[in-house]
Amino acid sequence: MKLSPLTLGEKIIKLPIFQGGMAVRVSLAPLAAAVANCGGAGTIAGTGMSPQELTDEIRKGRSLTQGVLGVNVLFAVNNFTELVKAAIHEKIDFVVSGAGFSRDMFIWGKEANVPIIPIVSSAKLARISEKLGASAVVVEGKEAGGHLGTDRPLMEILPEVRSAVKIPVIAAGGIIDAQGIAEALRLGADGVQLATRFVLSEECTVSENFKNYYLQAKKEDVVLIKSPVGLPGRALKNPFTELMSKEEIGIESCDGCLKVCNQDFCILDALRRAEKGDTERGLIFSGENIYKINEILSVRDIFKNLISGLDKIKE
Ligand SMILES: Cc1cc2nc3c(=O)[nH]c(=O)nc-3n(C[C@H](O)[C@H](O)[C@H](O)COP(=O)(O)O)c2cc1C
């Protein structure tokens, strides 16, 4: 099987394998640029950054690649507008909005000729996105890491989304190998988005502790948590998630970073702690299939394995 190039705005993604945006600071310029250098689409996660930090990260990414670079911002953060506008100002190749979207962002994208791609988990939201001006949609199933918009498997929702819209559909959630990509292509996807697989890459800048925690994860370690933004999230079991299930964590200080927050705990602080290597008190987001990945590879080798695997699969 072969991946066909995907045109997004003025850019052509030679191999439409998107690296999913991962906050806080899990997918930064080095990872995104490495993916872009392989012909895929790299994504810098803007959530948890200031607009200036995001601008600097985009510039760093541009200095590392001529390839296709995007930005992901969670709709739930208060500085969503400022972050998206900072990315558009830097002439980013695409913007992905996670866990929600607004009518305005499609207008900003249209004015600046920057493709806007919401993450959706139903045919209904895909249809609304297309009407509002989305250039593509990422359809995410329950296997994904981070915040979840559904409890249904990707391969069940994908055909529904495919028949609901004409814009490109990018499939996300639980894809870690060529088999997963082939299945998504058969169900009509124009591209795929992988996140968990790329955490276990040499170019991902998270701490060694974070990567080791991923490497040791077993199937039963992948759990669902209740995020203060009001959505479920997929993460790895650790002392922090244990406390969370007993509702024994509170909030020490709050800078009002989220539009809506139930203040059970500070999610951005918890994600920051994980990124820095505190696997006891940090929140370690992960996709469902983490336990099937057992080695850290260079992004180039991840791409090589995916593409050679696809070559061996019949149409
Ligand atoms: C550590 C981690 C952090 C994530 N952070 C975000 C995020 O900030 N915004 C977002 O839209 N999705 C986020 N996601 C979801 C991914 O972008 C992606 O769509 C999903 O994880 C794909 O499933 P996979 O991890 O099984 O490949 C995150 C996923 C992980 C594993």
The ligand as an ORCA input file, in Angstrom:
! r2SCAN-3c Opt
* xyz 0 1
  C       1.602     12.971     25.750
  C       0.440     13.384     24.886
  C       0.033     14.697     24.899
  C      -1.015     15.118     24.060
  N      -1.351     16.446     24.027
  C      -2.281     16.887     23.130
  C      -2.529     18.275     22.983
  O      -1.909     19.118     23.623
  N      -3.489     18.658     22.095
  C      -4.201     17.752     21.336
  O      -5.054     18.144     20.551
  N      -3.954     16.422     21.449
  C      -3.007     15.981     22.300
  N      -2.701     14.642     22.360
  C      -3.357     13.732     21.388
  C      -2.448     13.495     20.173
  O      -2.158     14.670     19.482
  C      -3.001     12.442     19.183
  O      -4.099     12.914     18.439
  C      -3.378     11.120     19.790
  O      -2.622     10.827     20.917
  C      -3.195     10.024     18.741
  O      -3.218      8.754     19.313
  P      -1.852      7.926     19.588
  O      -1.152      8.636     20.673
  O      -2.357      6.583     19.982
  O      -1.064      7.913     18.314
  C      -1.690     14.178     23.219
  C      -1.275     12.850     23.241
  C      -0.226     12.445     24.056
  C       0.208     10.997     24.031
*
